[in-house]
Amino acid sequence: MAQFVEFLGNHLFLAGLWIVLVLAVFLQWKSRAGKSVGPQQAVMLINRSDAVVVDVRDKKEFESGHIVDAINIPLAKLDQRITELEKHKDKPVVVVCKMGQHSSEACNKLLSAGYEKVVKLGGGITEWKAQSLPLIQK
C-alpha cells in the first residue's frame, strides 16, 4: 500500500488521467442507459399517465408473454416502424426488452426521433415476471 501511495505521489499526472478516464467511461455509460423505471413505477405510468408500452423483443418472445396493450416493434425494425408510434408522441413511452439491456438503444432512437417522455423498464420483462405482474400470452 505504501508503494501505491508513493507511486501516486510521483505520478500525479497519470493518476489524474486515470481518474478522468474512469469518470468519462462512467458518464458515457450513464448517458447511454437512459432513464430507467422499475415495474411498479411503470404500472403507475401506465395507469396514471396513460403511458404506451413498446416491447422491442422479437415476435416469438412477445407472444410467449407481454404486458397488456404493449406494442411489439422488434429493435431491428424500430427505425422503419417508428411512424406507428407517431400518434402516441405526447404520451410517456415505456420501452421493454427481455432483461433491460436492449431497451437503452431503443430509448435513444425514440429520443432522437423527438419523443420526450421515454423510459426503459429496468430488468425488462424478466423483472416484471419476478414481481408476479400480469402477462398476456397468445
Protein Blocks (a to p, Z undefined) as FASTA:
>chain_A
ZZmmmmmmmmmmlmmmmmmmmmmmmmmmmmmnopaddfklmmmmmmmnopacddfbdfkl
mmnoccehiacddfklmmmmmmmmmmmmmpccddddfkopmmmmmmmmmmmnopabdcdd
ehijmlmmmnopacddZZ
